[in-house]
Amino acid sequence: MSGPLRVRWLGRVAYREALDLQRRLCHEGVGEHLLLLEHDHVFTHGRHADLGRNLLCDPATVGAELVPVDRGGDITYHGPGQLTGYPIVTTESGKGSLDHVRRVEGVVIDALAHLGLSAGRLDGYPGVWIDADGANPRKIAAVGVRISHGRSMHGFNLNLSTDMDYLRRHIIACGIDDRPVTSLHEEGVDVDMRALVDAVAEVAGRHFGDGRIERQDIVWRRSTDDLAPFSRGAGPGALSRLSVRAGEAGLAEGLNIESRKPEWLRPVVRHGEEVLALRRTLRSLDLVTVCEDAGCPNLSECWSEGTATFMVLGERCTRACGFCLVDTRRPEAPAVDEPDRVAEAVSRMGLDHAVLTMVARDDLDDGGLGHVARCVRAIREAAPSTTVETLISDAGGDADALAMLFAARPDVLNHNVETVARLQRAVRPSAGYARSLTVLARAAEADLVTKSGIMLGIGEEEREIEGCLADLAAVGVSIVTLGQYLRPTSNHLAVDRWVEPAEFVHWAEVAKGLGIRHVESSPLTRSSHHAGEAARAAGVVPVSLGSRAAGAPA
């Protein structure tokens, strides 16, 4: 084992998303990880569970899912008020799951000791127990793992303030009906989730990794109501909510919006006849590219290199992120003929590489990904030598919607994580760090070339940038873009600092050192900057020249 243990507090995460994220971290085999999180109510069971005996309810009637998983053990419960930990680590040579179970138990036992609660092991019963050697042993943490090719998955559930009815009345937890279950609060330990996470993180490095801990947390305070999309600057409270989120994430006031930009952020834009001709083609098809709509300084360069970015599904977004100027009025229905019009534009413009981006469409059952898939197929038919990149929203984490797009086999699947874990809620309150990593993990697991982007200059720290790059590498991202954040209006998050060109060069080197195949990193870099070149560097081959199978260098 080598390298630090990368500890991530991810907050509330859907169980199936966390499972797919684990699978990719395990499969990719890059680094040592400990994911710490909570789930919504869910019962999970191993391959040999006796559900006829140990499942005592219809899960739907108690607001829970029932999910089969590839681990040992019987049925268990995950839910609010319970800390779930997933160590995805390299196991010691020659040692199997029993040894790893004892290591996981050791993390929990040491963390509880740190909080003043004595716990131990009970012979013949995996997990962590209070009064293990006494007259009334009671289980405070369940443990279940899976080892595959020397890498671990799954982990522990540690009861803090859990609704114990789920473990006492709705299931026979772990199939054990002659030993009770308990929680920290029932044992008189009055701590909150943050204190518990701190305790686990502090001791985990003694059991996993090389002894060092590299930790990233999403912001701690979270209100469900505050996660709803809002109209920026329209109506009372819109700006105050943005300010509160920024304050909770530790963001300072930042630069005045009128602050003079440094010279390296002042591009020279030249629109020659070639660019004007392409613009006339777009107008004739009633299309607008993001290149134009966002006033991208790289438009002339990209168009002359045979790359353009089309926004599909309209120009109105169902989310209002703290950095974005896109219209947030109620969206209109997608245009049925848009895939054909985009395909004709790609063909007439003679593009080598076409990028399809989209607004978030949470109003649509599939998040709009079915429409994007139709656009991909239309371009393939009209311009088979053009490579296609899709820059998508998270579609609410809908695995079926994502699979629909993956089946269209875009040459590059781009989804921007945008910023580091701590700043997610301030930057994009309706999204999530774990969900974005899961989208990328699912795409990589589908054997697609994956890409993501980070904005710098919002208020992130150096260690957070490196941690974010490490997370992207760990889920198999091949291409990363890094660029300077620019504040669209005074109603958006402020710029914290102007990031100098030399620092962008540094982060490109760091990213490549972590295993990311291609990096575009400069003050003026945007998601689609040099997109065609990046795709070729990552091994993408047009269908007219060979297979579209992802991954292998051309």
C-alpha positions, -999 to 999 in steps of 0.1 A, spaced: 0 0 0 12 35 -7 -2 70 -7 -25 89 16 -59 77 26 -83 100 8 -112 106 33 -143 122 18 -173 133 38 -200 133 11 -232 140 31 -265 123 21 -260 101 -10 -284 78 -27 -274 42 -20 -272 30 -57 -251 60 -66 -226 53 -38 -226 16 -49 -216 25 -84 -190 50 -72 -175 23 -50 -174 -2 -79 -155 23 -101 -130 32 -74 -125 -5 -68 -122 -13 -105 -99 16 -114 -76 6 -85 -61 41 -81 -54 52 -46 -68 44 -11 -102 59 -3 -126 61 26 -161 74 17 -181 86 47 -218 94 42 -254 89 51 -281 72 31 -318 76 28 -337 46 42 -326 14 25 -323 -23 33 -294 -42 17 -287 -79 17 -259 -102 7 -260 -131 -16 -270 -157 10 -295 -136 30 -326 -153 44 -351 -127 35 -381 -150 43 -369 -151 79 -352 -117 84 -372 -92 64 -402 -84 86 -419 -57 65 -427 -45 30 -399 -20 26 -421 4 6 -445 8 35 -417 21 57 -402 44 30 -373 22 22 -357 5 -8 -345 -31 -9 -312 -36 -27 -293 -68 -33 -255 -63 -31 -223 -83 -38 -211 -87 -3 -213 -112 25 -237 -111 53 -275 -111 57 -299 -81 57 -289 -48 71 -301 -12 72 -287 22 61 -304 55 69 -303 90 83 -285 93 116 -262 65 108 -226 69 96 -218 46 67 -181 41 58 -168 25 26 -130 18 26 -120 12 -10 -84 1 -4 -58 -23 -15 -58 -54 8 -26 -68 21 -10 -96 0 -21 -130 10 -48 -119 33 -85 -121 26 -119 -108 37 -117 -119 73 -85 -99 79 -101 -69 62 -132 -72 83 -110 -69 114 -93 -38 100 -127 -22 94 -138 -32 129 -106 -17 142 -114 17 127 -148 18 144 -135 5 178 -107 31 178 -131 59 168 -155 50 196 -126 49 221 -117 84 209 -153 95 219 -151 78 253 -171 46 245 -155 12 250 -163 -13 223 -149 -46 210 -155 -78 190 -178 -107 199 -166 -141 188 -186 -156 160 -204 -123 153 -189 -98 128 -193 -61 137 -186 -39 167 -202 -45 200 -207 -27 233 -201 -49 264 -187 -76 242 -173 -95 271 -202 -88 295 -236 -101 302 -254 -79 276 -235 -75 244 -252 -52 219 -243 -43 184 -235 -7 175 -220 -12 141 -225 -37 113 -196 -47 90 -199 -64 56 -172 -64 29 -162 -77 -5 -127 -83 -18 -121 -84 -56 -86 -86 -71 -70 -73 -40 -94 -43 -36 -122 -39 -11 -157 -26 -12 -185 -20 13 -177 -14 49 -195 -4 81 -227 12 94 -223 29 127 -255 39 145 -254 75 159 -290 88 162 -306 61 140 -343 54 141 -338 20 157 -373 7 146 -357 0 112 -332 -24 129 -356 -38 156 -391 -40 141 -386 -41 103 -357 -65 100 -337 -90 120 -305 -71 116 -277 -93 101 -299 -123 109 -290 -121 146 -322 -124 167 -306 -132 201 -285 -100 204 -298 -64 206 -287 -34 185 -279 0 199 -266 35 190 -243 61 204 -272 82 216 -288 52 234 -254 45 250 -254 81 264 -228 95 240 -241 129 230 -222 138 198 -232 150 164 -224 135 130 -195 159 124 -178 149 157 -183 112 147 -168 118 112 -139 136 128 -132 107 151 -133 81 123 -112 102 100 -86 108 127 -80 70 134 -85 56 99 -50 64 87 -36 39 112 -55 11 95 -54 21 58 -30 39 34 5 49 44 -5 67 76 -13 100 60 -48 114 57 -60 137 29 -95 149 38 -122 168 19 -157 176 31 -187 189 14 -201 218 34 -218 206 66 -249 227 71 -276 218 46 -313 227 44 -335 207 21 -356 237 12 -324 257 4 -315 232 -23 -344 242 -45 -336 261 -77 -341 298 -73 -344 328 -96 -313 349 -91 -321 385 -81 -358 380 -87 -378 380 -54 -368 384 -18 -342 361 -4 -325 350 -37 -293 369 -31 -294 363 6 -295 325 0 -265 328 -23 -247 348 4 -255 323 31 -242 294 10 -210 313 3 -205 321 40 -211 285 51 -185 274 25 -160 299 39 -159 322 9 -147 357 15 -162 388 -1 -138 385 -31 -128 410 -58 -151 438 -68 -168 430 -101 -153 462 -116 -118 451 -107 -95 453 -138 -86 420 -153 -50 412 -158 -35 412 -193 -36 374 -196 -74 375 -194 -77 400 -223 -78 378 -254 -75 392 -289 -106 381 -308 -105 381 -347 -137 370 -366 -126 366 -402 -147 357 -432 -146 319 -423 -161 326 -389 -188 349 -404 -197 322 -430 -201 296 -403 -223 320 -383 -246 325 -414 -249 287 -416 -261 286 -380 -286 314 -385 -301 297 -415 -308 266 -394 -321 286 -364 -292 274 -342 -270 292 -317 -238 278 -304 -226 282 -268 -195 296 -283 -215 327 -294 -241 327 -266 -215 328 -238 -192 352 -257 -164 327 -256 -130 343 -263 -118 311 -280 -146 311 -306 -124 320 -336 -96 295 -326 -120 266 -321 -141 272 -352 -110 275 -374 -98 241 -358 -131 224 -368 -148 224 -334 -180 240 -323 -203 236 -293 -241 234 -297 -266 240 -269 -296 217 -272 -328 214 -253 -334 252 -253 -317 280 -235 -336 279 -202 -323 259 -173 -342 244 -144 -313 252 -120 -297 284 -110 -260 279 -102 -240 305 -84 -216 310 -114 -239 307 -144 -258 333 -165 -282 309 -183 -319 319 -183 -338 302 -154 -374 309 -166 -396 279 -171 -382 259 -201 -402 252 -233 -407 217 -247 -377 204 -267 -378 210 -304 -385 177 -321 -365 186 -352 -335 199 -333 -314 167 -338 -318 169 -376 -309 207 -376 -278 202 -355 -267 173 -376 -271 193 -408 -251 222 -393 -223 199 -383 -223 185 -419 -224 219 -436 -198 234 -413 -175 204 -420 -166 200 -383 -141 175 -372 -154 175 -336 -189 186 -324 -197 192 -288 -233 190 -276 -240 208 -243 -273 212 -226 -292 231 -199 -303 211 -169 -339 198 -177 -352 185 -144 -387 190 -157 -382 160 -181 -385 124 -170 -351 115 -184 -334 149 -177 -332 155 -214 -306 128 -221 -329 109 -245 -329 140 -267 -291 144 -265 -288 107 -276 -310 114 -306 -287 143 -315 -256 121 -313 -272 95 -336 -283 122 -361 -248 136 -363 -234 101 -368 -257 96 -398 -251 130 -413 -213 133 -406 -198 99 -398 -163 112 -397 -171 138 -370 -164 128 -334 -191 138 -309 -187 150 -274 -216 154 -250 -214 179 -221 -243 169 -198 -260 176 -166 -262 149 -139 -299 141 -149 -307 138 -112 -285 107 -109 -310 87 -130 -291 56 -140 -316 46 -167 -314 80 -183 -276 79 -183 -276 44 -198 -298 57 -226 -272 82 -236 -243 58 -230 -260 35 -255 -256 62 -282 -218 59 -276 -207 96 -276 -170 97 -283 -164 118 -252 -188 120 -222 -181 153 -204 -197 162 -171 -182 191 -151 -176 188 -114 -170 226 -116 -153 230 -82 -139 213 -51 -160 194 -26 -163 222 0 -176 248 -25 -202 226 -43 -233 239 -25 -223 275 -30 -214 270 -67 -242 246 -77 -268 241 -50 -290 216 -69 -261 193 -77 -236 173 -57 -200 162 -56 -207 125 -50 -234 125 -78 -210 141 -103 -183 116 -95 -209 88 -99 -220 101 -133 -183 100 -144 -178 66 -128 -208 51 -146 -196 65 -179 -161 52 -175 -176 18 -164 -195 19 -197 -162 21 -215 -166 57 -226 -138 83 -226 -147 107 -198 -139 143 -193 -146 169 -165 -137 205 -157 -129 227 -127 -130 265 -124 -103 281 -104 -104 315 -86 -136 310 -66 -120 304 -32 -106 269 -33 -73 259 -16 -44 242 -32 -49 210 -13 -85 209 -24 -76 213 -60 -52 184 -58 -78 163 -39 -104 170 -66 -80 160 -94 -72 129 -75 -109 120 -72 -113 125 -110 -84 103 -117 -96 77 -93 -129 73 -112 -111 70 -146 -115 105 -161 -92 108 -191 -95 146 -199 -97 175 -175 -100 212 -182 -91 240 -158 -99 277 -164 -103 310 -146 -137 317 -131 -152 350 -143 -181 366 -125 -210 372 -150 -229 398 -128 -229 412 -93 -257 387 -85 -232 358 -89 -204 345 -67 -174 369 -66 -140 361 -80 -116 353 -51 -84 359 -71 -69 360 -105 -50 328 -111 -17 333 -129 -8 313 -160 21 296 -142 -3 281 -117 -24 266 -145 8 250 -158 15 236 -124 -20 221 -121 -17 205 -155 15 188 -143 -2 176 -111 -32 162 -130 -10 143 -154 11 130 -125 -21 116 -110 -28 96 -142 -51 120 -161 -43 114 -198 -49 149 -212 -52 183 -195 -62 217 -209 -52 243 -183 -50 281 -188 -68 312 -177 -90 313 -208 -96 275 -210 -133 265 -212 -149 231 -214 -147 229 -251 -114 246 -257 -92 224 -279 -119 197 -274 -111 179 -307 -74 178 -299 -81 166 -264 -103 138 -277 -76 127 -301 -50 127 -274 -73 105 -253 -75 79 -280 -108 88 -298 -109 77 -334 -136 88 -359 -159 60 -370 -146 64 -406 -111 56 -394 -118 27 -370 -136 16 -339 -152 40 -314 -141 18 -285 -130 41 -257 -96 41 -240 -68 27 -261 -46 54 -276 -48 57 -314 
